[in-house]
Amino acid sequence: MKSQIKNKFYIVFFLSVTVLAFFFPPSADDLGWATSDGMKLLQNGFADYNGRYLGNISAVFLTRIPYVLPFIKGFALTAILFLIQKMTANKSKDFLYLSAILLLVPSPLFIQGFVWTAGFSNYYLSALVIMVNLYIVFYKHERTVCRVVLILFLGIAGQLFMETYTLFSLTLSVFAVIYFAVKDKKADVVSITYFFACVFGAVIMFLNGVYSKVMTGENTYQALSGKSESFFQSILNLLQNLFSVVLKNALTSCFPAIIIITVICLVKMKKSKNVRRKVNCAVMFSLFLSLLSAVFAGIAFLKYHDISKVKLFSGFILLFVLLTCAIIVFNFFEKEKQKRVFFYFSMILILTIPLCAVFPVGARCFVGAYIILIMIIRELYESAGKDFLTKALSIACAALFVVNLACYIQVYVSNAEKVEYIKSEVEKGNKVIEVEHTKFKFLVYSMDIEDKAEKYERRFCEYYDLPADTEIEYK
C-alpha cells in the first residue's frame, strides 16, 4: 500500500514539474545554443571551446525541442527524487514530501541549474547520470554482463558534462575499486569497469584544446582564479576564493537544505538528556570558533597588509553553521549515521574544492552538492510518525508548486508580450525599441540582458526572427 502511494506521488510529481517547465522561457545562453552559434560549435566539434561534449550536445538539442523539453526536465527531476529515496536508509513518506519541496524551492540553484536549459543540460543531466552510475556500482549487487556494459557506457557519458563532476566521478571510481577489493577480498568487475570508463571519459574531456589555454591564461572566459607568480600568494588567493566565492555561493544556493539540517541537529540536541554532552558541544564549538576567527583574520591581514581591512569573509557564516551541525552529529547521532554523513560530506568536498581554483563560479555549480545535502537530511531525519506532519508537508509541497506555477506563468506571459510588442514595432519600421522588463525576471537567469553585448542582441533577434539591426532598450 505504501509503495503504491509513493508510486502515485512520483507520477504526480513528474506531471507537476512537466507542467511547470512549460512556462520556463529561454534566456541568455539558451538563445545561443538554439541559434546558429550553437550549430557552428557543434559542426566544429566544440574544438577549443570545452570538453563538455554531451552537455553541449544536450543544450543544442534540448533548446530546439521546446515542447518536448518540459517532459525531459520533469523526468530528470523525478528520477533524481526516486534515486535519493533508493540510495538512503530513510523511507518515510513525510520525508518524500520534504525532498520534493527542497528540489522545487526557487533558489538561485533552481533558477540557474533547472529553469535555465543551458544550466540544466550540464548540471542536472550530469548529476542524474552520475547518480545512476553510483546506484549500479554500490546498490545493485548482482554483477551481470548487462550491468558491466551499461556502466561502461554510462561511466564514459558521465565524464562529458562538467569538469568538476568528471574529477568527482574519477575519485569515486577509485574509491569503489578499493572498497569492494577490501570488502569482498576480490576484484569487482563492475567497479573496475567503472574506473576505466571514468579514466577514458576524463581523457576525452581534457584533451580538448581549451584546457591548455586555461592553464596558460589565454582563455578569457574560463580561467584559474587563484594563479599567482608567488606560491604563497596563490595559496592565499585560493583560501580567499574558498570563503568569499565558493562558500558564499554554496550558502545562497543550498540554503533550503542547510536550514533543514540545522533544525534537525538542534532538535536532536535539545531532545537529548545528556547534559555533559551539551556542555562539551558548547566548549568545542567555542574553541573551533575562536581558532577559525584567528585563522581568517590572519589570512586577511597577510593578503591586505592593513589591519583596518582585516575582516571575516562572507563564507564564514556557512562554515559556522556546518561546524555547529558537525559537532552535534558526532555527539548525538548513532555511529552508523555518523559514518554515512562523513562519507556524504567527503563527496561534497570532492565536488566543491576544485571550484576554489576556477572561474566563473555560480549557483548552478552546486547542484551535485545540494543533492548530497538532501541525502544527508534523509540520513539524519527521524520521522515523527504523526499524520499531521505528513499532511502539513504534502500541503506545503502542493502550495509551493502552485506559487511557482503562478509566478512562472506571469514570467512566460510577460516575455511573450514583450516579444510581440517588439515585433509590432519592427513592422512599423522602428529600429530602436524600448520595452518594459519581464515580470519576475529574477526567477529566470539573465532574463533581460542589458549590457548591450552584440552577441546577445544578435541571438535574441535570430531566435525570435527579428531583423539583425534591431536594438532593444529597457525602460
N, C-alpha and C positions, 0 to 999 in steps of 0.2 A: 504493500500500500504506500509506504513512504517512498519507495523507488518510483512508483507511478506519479506521485505528486511532484517529485523532483524532475522527472522527465517532462511533465507538463510545464513546469516552470521554465526549463530550458527552451521549450518551444515558444512560450510567451515572451521570454527574454529576447530570443532571436528575432521574432516578428517585431517587437517594440524597437529594438536597435535598428533594424532594417528600415522601418517607417521613419525613425528619427534621421537616419543618414540620407534619406531622400531630400532633406532640406538643408544639407551642407553645401553651400556654394563654393565653387573653385576660387582659389586665391593664390597670389604670389607665384611660387614655382609650379603650381598646378597648371597655370596658363602656359608656362614654358614647355612642360612635358607634353601638353596636349596640342601644341602647335609645331611649326617647322623646326624650332630649336631642338625639341626633343627628338624629332625624327633624324635630324643631322647627327646628333650624338649617337643614336642607335646605329645609323649607317656607318659611322666612323668606328664602331665597336667600343665606344667610350674611351678611346685612346687618350692618355694624359688627362683624363677627367677624374675618374676614381675607379677603384676595383669593386664597387658595389653593383656588380653586373645584374644580379637578379632583382635587387632593389630598384635599379634604374629601369630595367625592362618592365617591372611591375608598374612603375609610375607612368611610363609611356602607354602601357596597355590599359590600365585602370582609368586614367583620365579621359580615355577615348570611348568608354562604355558607361556613360553616366547613369543609365537606367539599370545596369547590372551591378555597378559598384556598391550600392547600398546593401545588396544581398551578401556580397563578399565581406563587407565590413561587419554585418550582422553575424555572419557565420564565424568570422575570426574572433570576435569578442566573446561569443557564446562558447566557442571551443576553448578559449583561454580560461573562462569561468569553469568549464567542465574539467579541464586538466588540473586546475588549482584544487578542485574538490577531490580528484582522483589521487593527487600526489601528496596529500596531507592527511593526518590522522583524524581530524575533526570532520564529522559527517552530519552535524546538526543542521536542521532545516532553517533555523533562525539565522545561522551564520551564512547560509547560502544567500539569503536576502541581503545581509550586510556586505558580502563580497560583491554582489551586483551593484549595490549603492556606491561602493568605493570605485568600481570601474566606470560608473556613469557620472560622477561628480565633475562638473565643468571646470576643472582646474587648468592651469597653463599646460600641464602634461596632456590632458584630454584634448585640448584645443590644438596643440601643435602635433601631437602624436596620432590622434584618431580622426578628428574633424578634417584636418589638413591632409589631403590624399598623398602628397609628396612625403609627408612625415609617416603616414600610415604604411606606405609601401616599404619604407626602410626599417621602421621600428616595430610596429605591431606584427607585421608578417614575419619578420625575422624572429621576434620573441616567440611566436606561435610554433615556427619550425623547430627552434631550439627546445621548446617545452616538449614537443612530440619526440624529439631525439632522446632527451633525458628520461622521458617516460618509458621508451623502449629499452634503454640501457639499464635503468635502475629499478623499474617496476614490473616489467614483463619478463618473468624468469625463464620461460620456455625459449630455448635458443634454436629456432628453426632456420632453414635456409632462406625462407621468405623474409624473415626479420633481418638477417645478415645483409641481404641485397637491399632491403628498404633502408637500413641505417647507413649503408654505403652511399646511396644517392641523396638521402636527406642530410647526411653529415656534410657532404660537399656543398649542398644547396644552402645550408645554414651559415656557411662561411662567406657567402657572396652578397651580404646585405649591408652590414655595418662593421667598421674596423674594430670597435671595442667588443662587439659580440663575437667577432672572429677570434680575438685573443681569449675571450671568456670561454668559448667552446673548446678551444685548444687546451686550455688549462684543465677544464673539467674532464676532457677525454684522457689526459694523463692520469688524473686522479682516479677515473673509472678503472683503468687498466691495473693500477696499483691496488685499488680497493678489492677488486674481485680476485686478484692473484693472492692477496693475503687472506681474504675471507674463505675462498674455495680451495686454496692450495694448488691451483692450476690456472692455466691461461684461459681467459674467457673470450671466445671468438667474436661476440658482438661488440664488447668494449674495445678490443684490439682493432676491429674493422672501423669502429667509430673514430679511433685515434688516427688511423691512416687517412680516413676520409677528411678529417679536420685539417691534417697537415697538407694534404693535396689541395683542399679548398683555400687554405691560407696562402699557399704558394701562388695559386691562380690570382687571388686578390692583390697581393703585394708585388706581383710582377708588373702591375700597371705602372706606367712611367711617371705618374703624378707623384708617387711617394718619394722618388729620388729628388724631385723638385721641392717637395715639402722639407726634406732634410737639408737641402741647400738654401732654402728660403726663397726660391724662385716663384713658388705658387703664392698668389695674392689672396686667396680665399682660405684654404686650409693651411695651417701653419703650426709649428711647435712654439707654444706660447711661453715656455719657461727658459728658452735658449738664451745663453749669455756667454761672453768671452771668458768670464770668470766662473770656475766651477762652484765656488761658494755662493756667488750671486745667483747662479742658476738654481741652486738648492733653495735659496730664499724666495726666488720667484715662484718655484713650484709650491712652496708652503703657502705663499700668499694666494696663489691660484686655488689651492685646496680650500681655504677658508672664505675668500672673497668671491670666488666664482663657482666652484663645484658644490660646496656645502650650501651656499646661498641658493643656487638653482635647485638643489635637492630639497631644500626646505619648502620653497614656493611650489615645487612640482608635486611633492609627495606628502604635503601637509595633511590630507584627509587620513591616510594610513598612520602617519606619525601621531596624530591626535588620538586615534583609537588605541594604538599600542600604549601610549602614555596613560590613558584612562584605565586600561586593563591592568597595567602594572600597579598603579596607585590603589585601585580597588583590591587587588590581591594582597598588597602590603597592609592595607587597612584592616582586612579580614583576619590577618594573622594575629595570633595571641602571643607570639614570641617577642617580648619587649626588648630583650637583649639584641636580637637581630635588627630590630628597628633602630636601636641606638647605634649599632655597628654600621648600618647603612648610612646614617646621618654623618658619622665621623668619616667614613671612607669617601663619601661624596664631597665633604668639605675639603678633604686633603686633595682629591682629584681636582676640584675647582681651583684651589689655591695654586697647585702646580701648573695647571693649564693657563691660568691667568698670567703667571710669571713667564711661561714659555711664549705666549702670544705677545706679551709686552716686549720681551727680548727680541723676537723676530721683527716686530715693528721698529724698534729702536735701531737694530742693525741695518735695516733697509733704508730708513729715512735719516738716521744720524741726527735726529732732532727730538728731544724729549717731549716737545709740545705736540708732536704727531704720533706719539705712542697711543694706540687705540686697539680695541678688540675688533677683529674682523666680523663682518656680518654673519659668516657661517658659524660663529661661536655658539649662537643660540641653539643650533641643531645639535652640535656636539654636546652641549649642556644637557639637552633632553635625552639624547642617546645614552650618555653615561648614566644618567639617572635610571633609565629603564634597564640598562645592562646590570647595574648593581642590584636592582630589585629582582631581576630574573635569576641571577646567580645566588640569591639569598632565600627566595621564597617559592621557586618553582622546582618541580621534580627534575632529577638528574637527566632523564631521557629527553625531556623538553629542552633542558639547557643545552644538550649536545646538538639537537636539531636546530635550535635557534643560532648557536655558534656556527654551524655549518652554513645556514642561510645567510648569516651576516658576512661570513667569509666570501660567499658568492657575490654579495653586494660590493664588497671591497674590490674584488677582481674586476667587476664591471665598471666601477667609478674611478678608481685610482688613475687609470690612463688618461682620464679627462683633465687631470691637472697639467698635462703637458701638451694639450692640443687646443686649437681654436678653429671654429667657434664652438661654444657650449651653450645649449639651450635646454628648455624644459623637456623636450622630446627625447633627449639623451638618457632620461631616467625611467623610461618605460619598463625596462627589464628590472631595475631596482624596485620600482613600485609594485610590480607583480610579486617579487620575492617578499616585500614587506607584507603584502596581503597573506602570503603563505605563513609568515611569522605570526601574524594575527591569528590565523587558523590554529596554529600550534598552541598559542597562549590562551586563546578564548575558551572559557569553560561555560557551556550552555547552562542557563538557569533552569531550563526545563519548564518554563512557565509560558502558558498560551498567550498572555497579554504581550509579552516581549516579541514573540513571533508575529503576532498581529500588528504590533506597532512598527516592526521592521518592514513587513510586507506593505503596509500603508505608506511608509516613508519612501520605499522603493517606487511605488506607483506614483506618488506625489512628485518625486524627483523627475521621473520620466515625463509627466505632464508639463512641469515647469520648463524642462529642456525643450520639449516639443513646441510649446507656446513661443518661447524665445527664438528658436531656430526657424520657425515658420515666418516670424517677423523679419529675421535676417534675410531669408530667401526671397520673400515678397519685396522687401526694400531694395535688394540688389537687382531683382528683375525689373522693378520700376525705374531704377537708375539707368539700366541698360536701355530700356525702351525710350526713356527721355533723351538719352544721348543719340539714339538712332533717329528720333524725330527731329532733333536739332540738326543733325547731319543732313537730313533730307531738305531742310530749309537753307542749306548752304553754309552753315556755321562751321568754322574750323576749331575755334577755342570754345569749349563748353564748360560752364560752371555747374556743378552738381552738389547736392547735399550728401553728407556722409551716410553710409549704410547704417541702419538702426542696429544697435547692439553689436557694432563692428568688433568689439573686444572679444566676442565669442568665436571669431574666426581669425586665424593667424594672418597678419598683414593683409587685412581685407581691403583697405583703402591706402594704397601706397602713394605717398605724396613727395617722395624725394626727387621726382621728375627724371629718374634714370631712364634713358632712352629705351632700354630693352623691355622694361615693364609696360610702358605705354604701347610699344610695338606689339608685344604679346597680347595685351588686352584687346587691341584693335583687330589683330588677326583672329583671336579666339571668338570674338563677337561679330566678326565680319564687318568691320568698320574701315573707312579709308585710313591709310597708313599715316596721313598727316594730321589726323585728329588729335587735338590736345585737350586733356581733361584737367580741370582745376576744381578743388574742393572749397566750398564756402566756409 
